[in-house]
Amino acid sequence: MSTSITRRRFIRSTARAATVFTILKSGSARTYAANEKLNIASIGAGGQAAGDIGQLASQNIVALCDVDWRHAAGTFKKFPDAKKFKDYRKMLDTIHSEIDAVIVGTPDHHHFFASMAAIRLGKHVYCEKPLTHSVWEARQLTQAAREAKVATQMGNQAQASEETRRLQEFVLDGVIGPIREVHIWTDRPSRGLFAEYWPQGVTRPSDSPAVPDTLDWDLWLGPAPWRPYHPAYLPAKWRGWWDFGTGALGDIACHYFDPVFRALKLGAPISVEASSTRVNEETYPLGSMITYQFPARGEMPAVRLVWYDGGLRPPRPPQIHDNDLMGDNGHLLVGDKGIITTDWSKWRLYPEKLAREYGEPTKRLPRSPGHHQEWVIACKGGPKAGSNFDWAGPMTETVLLGNVALRTQLRERLTRAPLKWDAEKGAFSNVAEADPFLRREYRPGWTV
């Protein structure tokens, strides 16, 4: 994101874009018979997109789009009758009448553009997490989907899990009393001492190797600023670069925040503050801590939520005697009467005496038919999917506010106080210089 965007220009462009989205007319989605298959196109055909396509293979996969046909070759082989494209804008322009719904499984910097293009045509959208690359984009996409009345789902698959519902039921029972503090952590981008999921804390490579003959590098860059091709960016390595990904926070927090947001009925935070290892203009830091403050909600007290990545973790509470239960990834909810923790495989209650007396929560919430199936049902006129954009958009905003707080560390004078968030205005009330980091500038030829 260029730091040359002034606050006045940011506010003016935000207002203008919001007006454009309001007046655009979206296509209307048709109705379906219960046993009728959706005609689905996928933007992205390798990597995570291939997994999503596989989960939806019971429907009609009518078109596949990927900028690297070698990377997508396995999916192309599985669906030989699907029409193939490299540019999703061309795909949607030429065969939109043949498409009911769209999967968006691209790098993060394309999520907003690909999803918005489909929504404007009245297509149902399944978009991988995080929903967008910037806070501003999340709000615009949420609004557009609501106005178009299309069925949506963000790809945080764990929202449909049994463990998400069990946490809600623990909290509904009030077993650990009022919860005032939450800690969530991941080992990403590191993977132990001598490995990594993707590189962070590095600078831009100086050499310029040849672009592979199967890759359209210009289309891969899309709305991001132009730079020479380098294998340091793809596949998958793009997550650690400011221009393309959203770091460990964007990769994992949309999964790990979700059950906590549902259980504690969290909405927008009132402030966000970051600390980290060194930050540079190219990649996210090796490790960071983000502190969000949430206001009281009805009878629920205010909550302090702390995110840790890069292998950082909160101190082990004295109630937990086995350090293995504070593993590389997890949650810790601190209540007045006890704590709940998980490594995602199972929620555990402490102190042990309380756990023995309580047992298991009563199953009082409906279970999911499956994350991808939720979306199919919603597309055919059924209930909204669990992570529809009205839910996923605001949560993504909160997640990505953490990256704004990280980015402001590049400017020493912006690190002296937490950023106070005014959700209604979509701006910070105490540090106006941080507002431009809520969105990004797009490369010429890529406009909203």
DAJO-V863658 format. One line per field, one symbol per residue. phi: phi as a letter, one per 20 degrees, with the letter a starting at -180 (. if undefined). psi: psi as a letter, one per 40 degrees, with the letter a starting at -180 (. if undefined). burial: + if it has 9 or more other ideal C-beta (glycine too) atoms within 8 Angstrom, else -. A space follows every 50 residues. Layout:
phi=???
psi=???
burial=???
This chain:
phi=.feefefffgfffffffffgffefeefdfeecfgefefedddeocdlfgf fffffdffeeeebccbfcfffegffgffcfeffdbddfffgffecgfede bcedceggfdgfffffffffemefcdcfefgbecfgffffffffffffld ecbeedgffeeffffffgfgfgfmfdmgddbcccbbefefbnfcbbfbfc mddffeecfffgfedeffffflffgfbffbffdbfmffgeegfddcmfff fdfffefgfffffelfcffdbbbcbafgdcfdcfffbbcdddddffclee fgcddddccmnfbffffffeedfffdffcrcbdddfdrcccbdnfafcdc fffffffendfffddfeefpgffgfgffgeoefgffdgffefffffgfgf gfffffffffdgfedebgeeddffembeedcffegfffbcedfgndce
psi=hheehiddddddddddddddddehhiihiiiiideiiihhihhheabddd dddddeeeahheihhieheddeddddddgdehihidhdddddddfdeehd ihhhfiideeddddddddddefiihhhiiidididddddddddddddefi hihifgdedeidddddddddddefdeahhehhhhiieieigadfiidiii fiihieigiihieehgdddddbeiiiiiiieediideddehdddafaddd dddddddddddddefibiieiiiiiiahhiediiidiihhhhhiiihbeh iihhhhhhieeiiiihiddhehddegadhiihhhideaihiieedhhihi idddddddbiihheiiiieidddddddddeeaiiidfiddddddddddde dddddddeeehdeeeeiihhhgddefiheegdeeddeeiiiiihehi.
burial=+---+-+--++-++--++-++----++-+--+-----+++++++++++++ -++--++-+-+++++++++-++--++--+--+--++++-+++--++--++ ++++++++++++++++++++++++++++++++++++++++++++++++-+ +++++++++++-+++++++++++-+++-++++++++++++-------+++ +-------------+++-++++++----++--++--++++++-+++++++ ++++++++++++++++--+-++++-++-+---++++++++++++--+--+ --++++++++-+++--+-++----++--+++++++--+++++++--++++ ---++--+--+------+--++++++++++----++++++++++++++++ +++++++++-+--+---+++++---+++--+-+++++++---+----+
